[in-house]
């Protein structure tokens, strides 16, 4: 989840921010609107930054696909199934 707050909307408490929600093995939002000064906004691609940092930091070498993440039971049933599917795909890639 990505949460973006907007302090410009202080008069309307219900509109003070926005949540961009995504699940396991779903794309990270590419069109996140970040409020700037006055009425200006910046549309930011969080997925592109994540993918770049994952590759450049060689994080794939540190991800363990053989053991379930802890605490696995805190994930939703849908995300648990997705995690297991990702782990299965990783096994076929690493062969």
Secondary structure, 3 states (H helix, E strand, C coil): CEEEECHHHCCCHHHCEEEECCCCCCCCCCCEEEECCCCCEEEECHHHHHHHHHHHCCHHHCCCCCCCCCCHHHCCHHHHHHHHHHHHHHHHHCC
